[in-house]
Amino acid sequence: MTCRHFLSLLDFSSEDLQQLIEKAMELKTGARQGQLPSVMRGKTLAMVFEKASTRTRVSFEIGANQLGGSALFLSPGDSQMSRGESLADTARVLSSMADLVVMRTLAHERLTEVAQHSQVPVINAMSDTSHPCQLLADILTFVEHRGSITNATVAWVGDGNNVCQSWINAARQFGFNLRVATPPGYEPDSDIVAASKDYATLSDQPEDAVLGADLVVTDTWTSIGMESERADREAIFSNYRVTSELMHQASKDALFMHCLPAYRGKEVDATVIDGPQSVVWDEAENRLHAQKALMFMLLTD
């Protein structure tokens, strides 16, 4: 059976992504009025998480519940994969019972292998190369506060990690200008950058990236699995902290985003993340509504 997966923002057309954002806004309004579609009634979301999670797990489980369905969570030790069962066999079994599969993994190749053998849609809940569900929430948050993100200027300051790479894909899909500032040697994947060269530019100067920007985004300097590099990274990234002074270089009504968890005094100052320009709490809540819209679209496609 051929089915639609969401492993990257590039799996959906720009038009589909715009419709998804609109659906997320509709579902968010409906939830606050006690009105939600029961598109998942009698359906189950299988969640395979090989990495720790707070927002992603909570938002998918609650989202499935709000849509009338249920969610089943499997950590690394909860399945026969811990004893060597293949991804292909696991995917065949899960997709014969569940209606959606969500996977959070250390290696994107594991995610694509599950998708190849799944009879139902597979969703990327974060891999080492991308975090597309985070970007759905981020775009939704910007649209709520500032309207369309098309032609806006977004600055990314920090590590060229999986979230950064999804921002590059988002620039291409939503048509905005992205400026990425990273220390030399910590740039995002060159192929991803090349594919979005009309929308994304790189530098090693945070001030240049942020100048006049409508939105400033950062993330932790040490991603999951890189804990042994923490001390080195904190030294290398010390000039890439988002401070109040750096935010003053952006437009006067610029927003600040961070996908969390955040480490105040490291990648961002408390005065910024807890200040009036920060929309990180709306951004976190919007994981729920954006992912409900994603599940709705995949189930009704």
C-alpha positions in Angstrom: 0.0 0.0 0.0 1.2 3.5 -0.8 0.5 6.1 1.8 1.7 9.6 2.5 4.4 10.2 5.1 5.7 13.3 6.8 9.4 12.9 7.3 10.3 16.4 6.1 8.6 19.7 5.3 9.5 18.8 1.7 7.0 15.9 1.7 4.2 18.4 1.6 3.7 21.1 -1.1 3.7 24.8 -0.2 0.0 24.8 -0.7 -0.6 21.8 1.6 1.5 23.4 4.3 -0.5 26.7 4.1 -3.7 24.6 4.4 -2.2 22.8 7.4 -1.5 26.1 9.2 -5.0 27.2 8.5 -6.4 23.9 9.8 -4.2 24.2 12.9 -5.7 27.7 13.6 -9.2 26.3 13.1 -8.6 23.4 15.5 -7.0 25.6 18.1 -10.1 27.9 18.1 -12.3 24.8 18.2 -10.5 23.3 21.2 -11.0 26.5 23.2 -14.7 26.4 22.4 -15.0 22.7 23.2 -15.5 21.7 19.6 -13.1 19.1 18.1 -13.6 16.7 15.2 -13.5 13.0 16.1 -11.4 12.1 13.1 -9.4 9.6 15.2 -12.4 7.9 16.9 -11.5 4.2 17.1 -8.0 4.9 15.8 -4.6 4.6 17.5 -1.3 6.5 17.2 1.8 4.3 17.8 4.7 6.4 19.1 8.2 4.9 18.9 10.6 7.2 20.8 14.3 6.4 20.9 15.1 9.9 22.3 13.8 11.7 25.4 10.9 14.1 24.9 8.6 16.5 26.7 6.7 18.7 24.2 6.7 16.2 21.3 5.4 13.3 23.3 2.9 15.3 25.3 1.5 17.1 22.3 1.0 14.0 20.2 -0.6 12.0 23.0 -3.0 14.9 24.0 -3.6 15.6 20.3 -4.7 12.1 19.5 -7.0 12.2 22.6 -8.5 15.5 21.5 -9.2 14.1 18.1 -11.1 11.2 19.7 -8.3 8.6 19.4 -5.7 7.0 21.6 -1.9 6.9 21.7 0.5 4.0 22.5 4.0 4.9 23.6 7.0 2.7 23.1 10.4 3.6 24.5 13.6 1.7 23.4 13.2 -1.0 26.1 9.5 -1.5 25.5 9.7 -3.4 22.2 11.5 -6.4 20.7 13.7 -3.9 18.8 15.8 -3.8 22.0 16.5 -7.5 21.3 17.4 -7.0 17.7 14.0 -7.2 15.8 14.5 -5.4 12.5 12.9 -2.0 11.8 11.2 -3.5 8.8 9.4 -6.2 10.8 8.5 -3.8 13.5 7.0 -1.4 11.0 5.0 -4.1 9.4 3.5 -5.2 12.7 2.8 -1.7 14.1 1.2 -0.5 10.8 -1.0 -3.6 10.7 -2.6 -2.5 14.0 -2.1 1.3 14.4 -3.4 4.0 12.1 -0.5 6.4 12.4 3.2 5.8 13.4 5.2 8.6 15.0 9.0 8.0 15.4 11.7 10.0 17.2 15.1 8.6 16.4 18.8 9.2 16.5 19.3 8.4 12.8 17.0 9.6 10.0 17.8 6.5 8.0 15.9 4.5 10.6 12.9 6.7 10.1 12.9 6.2 6.3 13.3 2.5 6.7 10.2 2.4 8.9 8.3 4.4 6.3 9.3 2.1 3.5 7.7 -0.9 5.3 4.7 0.9 6.9 1.1 0.5 5.6 0.1 3.7 7.4 1.5 7.3 7.5 4.7 7.8 9.4 5.5 11.1 11.1 9.0 12.4 11.9 8.9 13.4 15.6 12.6 14.4 15.3 15.6 12.9 13.7 19.3 13.9 13.6 18.6 15.7 10.3 15.3 17.5 10.8 12.4 18.4 13.1 9.6 19.3 10.8 6.8 19.1 13.4 8.6 21.9 15.4 8.5 24.1 12.3 4.8 23.6 11.9 4.3 25.1 15.4 6.8 27.8 14.7 5.2 29.0 11.5 1.8 28.8 13.2 3.0 31.0 16.0 4.5 33.6 13.6 1.2 33.7 11.6 -0.8 34.2 14.8 1.3 37.1 15.9 2.4 38.8 12.6 0.4 37.3 9.7 1.9 35.6 6.7 5.6 34.7 7.0 6.0 34.9 3.3 8.7 37.6 2.5 9.6 38.0 6.1 13.2 37.9 7.4 14.1 35.3 9.9 17.5 35.0 11.7 18.8 31.8 13.1 21.7 32.2 15.6 23.6 29.2 17.0 24.2 25.6 15.9 23.4 24.4 12.4 21.5 21.5 13.8 18.3 19.5 12.8 16.0 22.4 13.8 18.1 24.9 11.8 17.9 22.5 8.8 14.1 22.4 9.1 14.1 26.2 9.2 16.0 26.1 5.9 13.4 23.8 4.4 10.7 26.1 5.7 12.2 29.1 4.1 11.9 27.4 0.7 8.4 26.1 1.3 6.9 29.3 2.8 8.9 31.8 0.8 10.8 33.8 3.4 14.4 35.0 3.8 16.4 33.1 6.3 19.8 34.2 7.6 21.8 31.6 9.5 24.7 32.6 11.8 26.9 29.7 13.1 30.5 29.3 14.2 32.8 28.0 11.5 32.5 24.3 11.3 29.0 24.1 12.7 27.1 25.1 9.6 24.0 23.1 8.5 24.3 20.4 5.8 25.6 22.0 2.6 23.2 20.0 0.4 20.2 21.3 2.4 21.5 24.8 2.1 22.2 24.5 -1.6 18.6 23.3 -2.3 17.3 26.4 -0.6 20.0 28.8 -1.8 17.4 31.4 -3.0 16.0 31.7 0.5 18.8 30.9 3.0 22.2 32.5 3.5 25.0 31.7 5.9 27.5 33.8 7.9 29.4 33.6 11.1 28.3 37.0 12.3 25.1 37.0 14.5 24.8 40.8 14.2 24.6 40.5 10.4 22.0 37.8 10.6 19.8 39.6 13.1 19.9 43.1 11.5 16.3 44.2 10.8 15.0 40.6 11.2 11.3 40.0 11.9 12.0 36.9 14.0 15.1 35.7 15.8 15.4 32.0 16.6 17.9 29.9 18.5 18.2 26.5 20.1 20.4 24.7 22.7 24.0 24.5 21.7 24.3 20.9 22.8 21.7 18.6 21.2 20.7 15.1 22.5 23.6 12.7 22.1 26.3 15.4 22.2 26.6 15.8 25.9 30.3 14.9 25.9 30.9 18.0 23.7 29.1 20.4 26.1 32.1 22.2 27.5 33.8 22.7 24.1 30.6 23.9 22.6 29.9 26.4 25.3 33.3 28.0 24.6 32.9 27.9 20.8 29.3 29.3 20.9 29.9 31.9 23.6 29.6 34.8 21.0 26.3 33.4 19.7 24.1 34.0 22.7 20.9 35.9 22.0 21.1 38.9 24.3 18.9 42.0 24.6 21.6 43.9 22.8 21.5 41.5 19.9 17.7 41.7 19.8 18.0 45.5 19.5 19.6 44.9 16.1 16.4 43.2 14.8 13.3 45.1 13.9 11.6 46.9 16.8 8.7 44.5 16.9 10.8 41.3 16.2 9.7 38.1 17.9 11.9 35.6 19.6 11.5 31.8 19.4 13.2 28.8 21.0 12.0 25.3 20.6 13.0 24.4 24.2 14.5 23.1 26.4 16.3 26.4 27.0 19.3 27.1 29.1 19.2 30.7 30.3 22.6 32.4 30.3 23.9 30.0 27.6 22.2 30.3 24.2 19.8 33.0 25.4 19.6 35.5 28.2 16.7 35.4 30.6 15.8 39.0 29.7 15.1 37.8 26.1 13.3 34.5 26.6 11.3 35.8 29.5 10.8 39.3 27.9 8.0 40.9 25.9 9.3 39.8 22.5 9.4 36.1 23.4 6.6 33.9 22.1 8.1 30.6 23.2 5.1 29.6 25.3 2.7 30.1 22.5 5.2 28.2 20.3 5.3 25.3 22.7 1.5 25.1 23.0 1.2 25.3 19.2 3.0 21.9 18.9 -0.4 20.4 20.0 -2.5 22.3 17.5 -0.1 22.0 14.5 0.3 18.2 15.1 -3.5 17.8 15.4 -3.8 19.4 12.0 -1.1 17.2 10.6 -2.8 14.0 11.9 -6.1 15.3 10.5 -4.7 15.8 7.1 -2.9 12.5 7.0 -6.0 10.6 8.0 -8.3 12.4 5.7 -6.0 12.7 2.7 
